[in-house]
Amino acid sequence: MTLQGAATRLTIMVGESDQAHHHPVYTEIVHRAHRAGLAGASVFRGIEGFGKSNHIHTTRLLSLSEDLPVAVVIVDTDERIRGFLPELEDLEIEGLVILEPVEVIRYAGRGPSGAAEDLR
């Protein structure tokens, strides 16, 4: 797959405990992105944050939270990202979904042999 130059970043902010179809919503998003053949998806767990509910969730020892912020980040061409958006509709996401234009400088990974390969 070639991914270089202009692209779009889809970021979905949800709570760690949010569920969809008996799975964490972030897991459901990643699996749907994989099935859709998108270039890749990553999940990042936040250490502190708040959203529309205005409750601060944190990892600090004195106020442990079971619902930390989680960001799912997916980058691909604008056309493929926008084509993927309908996959999110039935998840009833309670969070923030944003699109941002980005420029891909390099898209490389490891091949089946474990050797680095350019994914163009």
C-alpha positions as CSV (number, residue, x, y, z in Angstrom):
1,M,0.0,0.0,0.0
2,T,1.3,3.5,-0.9
3,L,0.7,6.2,1.7
4,Q,2.8,9.3,1.2
5,G,1.9,13.0,1.0
6,A,-1.5,14.3,1.8
7,A,-3.6,12.1,4.1
8,T,-6.2,12.4,6.8
9,R,-6.0,11.6,10.5
10,L,-9.1,10.3,12.2
11,T,-8.9,10.6,16.0
12,I,-11.7,9.1,18.2
13,M,-11.6,10.0,21.9
14,V,-13.6,7.6,24.1
15,G,-13.6,6.4,27.7
16,E,-11.6,3.2,28.4
17,S,-14.7,1.5,29.8
18,D,-17.0,2.4,26.9
19,Q,-18.5,-0.8,25.4
20,A,-19.9,-1.7,21.9
21,H,-21.2,-5.1,21.1
22,H,-19.8,-6.6,24.4
23,H,-16.2,-5.3,23.6
24,P,-14.3,-2.2,24.4
25,V,-15.3,0.4,21.8
26,Y,-11.7,1.1,21.0
27,T,-11.1,-2.6,20.2
28,E,-14.2,-2.6,18.0
29,I,-12.9,0.4,16.1
30,V,-9.5,-1.1,15.5
31,H,-11.0,-4.4,14.3
32,R,-13.3,-2.6,11.9
33,A,-10.4,-0.4,10.6
34,H,-8.4,-3.6,10.0
35,R,-11.3,-5.3,8.1
36,A,-11.7,-2.2,6.0
37,G,-8.1,-2.4,4.9
38,L,-7.0,0.9,6.3
39,A,-3.3,1.7,6.6
40,G,-3.2,1.2,10.4
41,A,-4.7,2.1,13.7
42,S,-3.3,2.8,17.1
43,V,-4.8,3.1,20.6
44,F,-3.4,5.5,23.2
45,R,-4.4,5.4,26.8
46,G,-4.4,8.8,28.5
47,I,-3.2,9.4,32.0
48,E,-5.6,12.3,32.7
49,G,-8.5,14.1,31.0
50,F,-12.1,15.3,31.0
51,G,-14.7,15.6,28.3
52,K,-18.3,16.7,28.0
53,S,-19.2,15.1,31.3
54,N,-16.7,17.6,32.9
55,H,-15.5,14.8,35.3
56,I,-11.7,14.6,35.5
57,H,-10.4,11.1,35.1
58,T,-6.8,10.4,36.3
59,T,-4.3,7.7,37.0
60,R,-3.1,9.5,40.2
61,L,-3.0,7.1,43.2
62,L,-5.4,9.1,45.4
63,S,-8.1,9.3,42.7
64,L,-7.8,6.1,40.6
65,S,-10.1,6.0,37.6
66,E,-11.5,3.0,35.8
67,D,-12.5,5.2,32.8
68,L,-9.4,6.9,31.5
69,P,-9.4,8.7,28.2
70,V,-8.5,6.6,25.2
71,A,-7.6,7.9,21.7
72,V,-7.9,5.7,18.6
73,V,-5.8,7.2,15.8
74,I,-6.1,6.1,12.2
75,V,-4.3,7.7,9.2
76,D,-5.0,6.9,5.6
77,T,-6.1,8.8,2.4
78,D,-9.0,11.2,2.9
79,E,-11.2,9.1,0.6
80,R,-10.6,5.9,2.6
81,I,-11.0,7.6,6.0
82,R,-14.3,9.3,4.9
83,G,-15.5,6.0,3.5
84,F,-14.8,4.4,6.9
85,L,-16.9,6.9,8.9
86,P,-20.2,5.0,8.4
87,E,-18.6,2.0,10.2
88,L,-18.7,4.2,13.4
89,E,-22.4,5.0,13.3
90,D,-23.8,2.0,15.2
91,L,-21.2,2.2,17.9
92,E,-23.0,5.1,19.6
93,I,-19.7,6.8,20.5
94,E,-19.8,9.0,23.5
95,G,-16.7,11.1,22.9
96,L,-15.1,13.2,20.3
97,V,-14.5,12.3,16.6
98,I,-12.2,14.6,14.6
99,L,-10.6,14.7,11.2
100,E,-7.4,16.5,10.5
101,P,-5.3,16.9,7.3
102,V,-1.8,15.5,7.7
103,E,1.2,14.9,5.5
104,V,2.7,11.4,5.6
105,I,6.5,11.6,5.3
106,R,7.2,7.9,5.7
107,Y,5.1,4.8,6.1
108,A,7.2,1.7,6.8
109,G,6.8,-1.4,8.9
110,R,8.1,-4.9,9.3
111,G,7.4,-7.6,6.8
112,P,6.5,-11.2,7.5
113,S,10.2,-12.0,7.9
114,G,10.7,-9.3,10.5
115,A,12.8,-7.2,8.2
116,A,11.9,-3.5,7.8
117,E,10.1,-2.8,4.5
118,D,8.8,0.3,2.9
119,L,5.0,0.0,2.6
120,R,4.6,1.8,-0.7
